[in-house]
Amino acid sequence: MTRPWKTTNCFHVCQYYPSVVGSLSLPRNKRYFFCGNERIKQQKSRTGLKPTSRLAENKTDIVELLRRQSTYDDVLHVMHDHVHNLNHINSEHVASGLRRMTEVLKPESDDLDDFRFTNICKVIHRRVESLHLTLLFDYLNSLLVLSPNEDMFLVKSIEAHLLFKLKQPDVKPGMLIQILAAHPERLQTTELRQTVYNTAKTLLLAQLEQITDPAELVSAMYLIRSSSSDELKKLWQQYGAKCSELSGKMNPKQLYRVINLMGQNQQRNLPLLYNLVNNLNRTNLALSAQHVSNLLSACSCLNFYNSALMENISQNAKAVFNGASQVTSPNVQAVTLSAVSMFQSCGILHWRHGKLLDCLATYLVSSSAALTSAATVKVLHGLTGVNYMPPPLAGVLPQLLTQLSDLMVSDPRSWLDAVWSLCVLGKLNKNLATSVLCEDFYQRLKREWCTS
């Protein structure tokens, strides 16, 4: 058979079929992909799509390139350009691209029929069998967001492989909790999804009895706390019982985290709380300013007072805030917020610990530049709960009132809270009383209430 490029029509072939001639210099197994890319370019030109973007030079550039895209179509375009080069992008970067799709503007249902999205799904489908359980879940989580009500072929494939891998003995409770969180009741629209959910829940309950590592238990409790699933929240009591068994093995940070979680979750389990606090009191509590603030805030949320714990907190807080006077920006703002939060928690608990309050007040005075007007009002409001004005704050009260004076116009309600707090603390004078009892202030306060 006479080959076309050896005939006199060679110029004709080169002119109208450049992809064929260009592919001759490639190995035989690469020629199809070359021609395939030419067909994709021609299809894009016919459909009015943007020309092919430059491929990222390395795998790190792919993530940065995806991050810079601001629309669903742009992310899809970059993903499609890279995903066909199987040596240029790995499974983790495909997962990053799918996550980026869910972060930008959500596509219409018609966009999922785009040939680019279909090609990406085909590439993922070829890799499904070799994916680790974590990546399988990552892919599935993104696809359920992109297409929550319909089961495309790729979702069915991933769900089936996920169900198979769930039966392996090395599945961690954290992954099971994430799978349960990704399958709320509103998304259990197919029998396969219900099977995955029920299997994960059964395995999670079975593994609960086998957990012996406190770190693994605390991590699982954090995942349950961050989930919006009502079914997962029902597991909190069972995890609390297990936590009581392992509390003797926990270090101070783990004990603090569980108490903090109980405060965030509004779970006032007194037997568990006493168990955790008793173990915490036997340890050397060495926490940062934020952690001490969170611990005291959890106690105030749970309305829990333990004299030994309070003394432990005060000793730790005094050590932290006495050394915090040398803290430089940007940490000053975070430490200041922790001190303000502790004033509020002391007020809620009605815990009047003079030395601690004096220590916190001394720090706030030394870092007054980071103390906003709103934070000052919170401090004064917290002090009303203990009916105590620390001498360091009393000494700078005129300066604080000058700073707060703008609130009379900009935020009348906050100014009223500040004046009421000063009245309770015995620091009210004629000028302060007049500022909230005049007709002008009443009208401003009325307008703010009507517009809020």
Helices and strands as residue ranges (DSSP letters): G 4-6, H 10-16, H 18-23, G 28-30, H 31-47, H 59-68, H 72-83, H 91-103, G 109-113, H 115-127, G 128-130, H 133-146, H 153-166, H 173-182, G 185-187, H 191-208, H 214-226, H 230-234, H 236-246, G 247-249, H 252-265, H 270-281, H 289-301, H 307-322, G 324-326, H 331-349, H 354-366, G 368-370, H 373-384, H 391-395, H 397-404, H 407-410, H 412-424, H 430-437, H 439-451
